[in-house]
Amino acid sequence: MSYTKELGLQRFVLNTYLKYVCLFVLSLCIYRVNAQNSLGWNGKKCAVILTYDDAIDEHLDHVIPVLDSLGLRATFYLSVNSSGFSERTEEWTQVAKNDHELGNHTMYHPCAGNLPGRDWVQPDYDLATYSLKRIEQEILATNFILGEIDGKRERTFAYPCGEHKVGDTSYINVVEKNFISARGVVGNLVSKSDIDYFNIDSYAVDGNSADDLIDLVEDARRSGKMLVFMFHGVGGGHPINVDLDVHSELLHYLKDHEKDIWVVPMVDVVQYLKR
């Protein structure tokens, strides 16, 4: 064989070898990305965040005992002027000690009173007549009170009634300065690649069956996304309500499938994602 032909053969072999090495490395990268996406929630297939709004008595009486017995943790969005908080502060202190998040839901839970069906909004707490300064002062005061209880410097926020405008002006920038994320009220699963940290979607639970809620969990597990539940009443305490048995069945389902499902407070998930 001539020198030229031998050199050409060597180049052919080398090029073929390099091509297969590149294909192997590419395949390995794709495999690792797919593996990361399928187990991208702290080693689990999906994340489920349980949130409870308004600091009502039923959260302490009905929810906390079940969560703690199963070793599950949740986020409680507290309006600190409510009787369910102000008259039971010591119990909320214990909730924080049990590693649940005490989230900020403002001091007075102001909502826009100029919308249809809002006759229940008290004039003093009508978000439509608030100023940016007032909403910020009440948010900061709530943060101070919660910090005195749990000693935490980072927490998340939930917009009362899902509204984030004072009159015609958004106060999201106020929230961005003081929290690591905020929960909204639009019912969607949340993708890691397309997350709005200051308006995270959530599903409001109101009269749903256990099958309804478990189906949502399974959707999150199949798609590798995050699911946020928004509860109010649990076995009573609020017009937006879920039966005790339904709530208990959901929590036991999450516990039974914790190998695949990461169930932690909102603040934990956001801290993990931002790292």
N, C-alpha and C positions, 0 to 999 in steps of 0.2 A: 504494500500500500504506500502511495506517495505521501510525502510530508504534508502536502496541502490537504489531501483527502483525510489524513489522520487528524489534522488540526480541525477540519470541518466537523468530523465525527465527535471530537471532544467538545466542541462548542455546542453541537446539537444535544449531546448528553447533558452538558451543564445547564443549557437553557431549559431542557425538559425537567431536570431536577429542580431548578429554581422555580419553575412554573408550579410544580406540585407542592413545593414548600410554601409558596405564596397562597395556593388554594387551601392548604392545610391550616395555615395561620388565619386566613380569612374565615374558614369554617369554625375554627376554635373561637374566634372573636364573636361570631354570630351566635354560637352556642352559649357563650358566657353572657352575652347581652340578653338572650332569650331566657336564660336561667335567672338572671337578675330581675328581669321584668316579671317572671312568673312567681318569684319569691322575693319581691322587692320591698316588702313591708316588714323590715326587721326579721327577715327570714321566713315570713309568712306570705300566703298567697294574696291576702287582702287585709285591709284595716276596717274595723267597725268602731265608730265612736258613738257612745251613748251620751246624749246631752239632755239635761232637765232644766226647764226654765221657771223662774219666778219665785224660787225659795218657798214653796208651799209646804204645809205640814206633812202631806202625804209622801213627800220625798224622804223625809226623816223617818216616818212611820212605816212606809211600805217598801221603799226602794232600797235604802241603805242596808237594811238587814239582809235582803236577798243578795245584793252585790257582794257584801262582805262575806257572806257564807260561801259564795262561789269563788271568791278571790278575784273578782272582776272590779275594774276601776272605771270611773266615769267623770264627766264634767258637769258641774252644777252652776248654771248662770244665775247669779243672785242679784236681786234688787233689794238693797240693804234697808230700805225704808219699810219693807213689807213686814207684817207681824210674824210671818213664818221665819224671818231671819232675826229681827230685833228681839223677839221674845224667846228665842232658842239659840242664842249665839254660842253658848257652851257646847251644844250638840254639833253645831257646824264646825267648831274648833276640832272636835273629835273626828269629823268627816275628813278634814284636812290632814289630820295625823294618820288617817288610814289611807293616805296617798291618792285621794280623789282631788280633782282640780276645783278650786273655787273661782269660777269665771265671773267677769264683770258684766252685769246686765243693767247698769246705771243705778242711780239712787232711787228715782221715782218712776221708772218705766214709762217715759213720755212717748206718746204716739200721736200721729197727726189727727186732730179732731175735725178737720175740714173734709174728710172723706166720707162717702156713703156708709151708713151703719155704724158710725162712730159716736153715737150719743153717749156712750159710756165713758168717753174721755173727759176727765175733769179739766175745767178751763185752766187751772193753775199748772197743769202738766200736759198742755197741748203743744206738741213738738212744732206745730205750724207757727206758733208765736214765740218760740225760743230764740235766743241768740246763740251764735257760735261760742261766745264766752261762757254762757250759762251751761250749755251741754258739756263743755270741756271741764268746767269747775265741778260739775256733779259727777262726771266720770272719774276725775282725779280724786275727789273725796271718797268715792267708792273704792278706788284702788288703795287708798290709804287705810281704810277700814279693813279691807280684806288682807292687806299686808300685815296689819297688826295681829290678825288671827293666824295666818299660815306662814308668815315670814318670807313669802316668795316675792321675787322681783319681776318674774316673767309670768304672764298669764294671757288668756285669750278673752275676747269680747264677743257679745252677741247683741245685734241691733234689736231693740224693742220693736215688735211688730214687723221686723225685717226692714225697717225704714232708716235711711241714712241721710236724710235731708232736714235741715232746719229752715223752714220756709222753702225757698227755692235753692238753697245752698247746701251742697254736700258737706258732711262733717267727717268723711272718711279720712281726710288728712289728719284730723285730730286723733282718730283711732290709730292710724299708722305710727304716730309719734309715741304712743303709750302702750302698744300691745305688739305681740309677735304675729297675731292673726285675728281674724274675726269671722264669725259664722253668719251666713245669710239664711234665706228661707226657701230658695228654689230647689225643687225636688229632682236632683240629678246625682248620679254616681260621679266621683271625682277622680280624674286621671292625674298621675304624678307629673306628666308632661304638660299639663294644661290646667294648673291650679292657680286660682286667684286667692292669694293668702288673706285678703281683707274682704272677701265676700264668698266664703266657702259654702257650697250648696249643702242642703240638708233636707231630709224628708220629715214633714210634720206627721206625727202619729195621732190619729183621731178616729176612734171607733174601728180600727183595723182588726182583722183576725190574725191569729198567730201564723197562719199559712201566708198571709200577705207579707208579713214582716220577714219571715224565713225565706220567702221567694226573693226578696230584695237582697238578703245576705248571700244567697246562692248566685244571684246575678253579679254581685261584687266579687265573689270567689272565682267565678268563671272568667270574668274580664280582668281580674287583677287590679281592681280599683278600690277606692275608699268609699265607704258608706257612712254617712252621718245621720243618726236618728235624732229628732227633736221631740221630746216629750214635754207635756205639761202635767195634767192630772194623771195619776196612776191609781186606779181604784177610787176615783173621786178627787175633789179639791179644785177642779177647774172645768169650765165648759168643754174645753178640748181635752179629751180623756181617752184612756185605754183601760180595758178590764185588767184586774190583777192577774187573773189566770193567763191571759194573753202575754202580758209583760213577763211573767215568770217562765212561761214556755220559751219565749225568745231567749231569755238569759241562760236557761239551761241548755238550749241548742248551741249558743255561742260557747259555753263552757265545754260541751261535749265535742266541739270541733275546733278547740283552741290550737290544735296542731297546725291548722291552716289559716286561722283567723286571729289577727292581732287586735285585742280589745283593750284599749288604754285611753286616757283622757286626751282631749284635743291638743293640749300644750305639748304632750309627749310626742305625738305624731309630727307636729309642726317642727319641733326642735330636731327631731330625727331627719326630716326631709331637708331642713335648712343646713344641717351639717353636711 
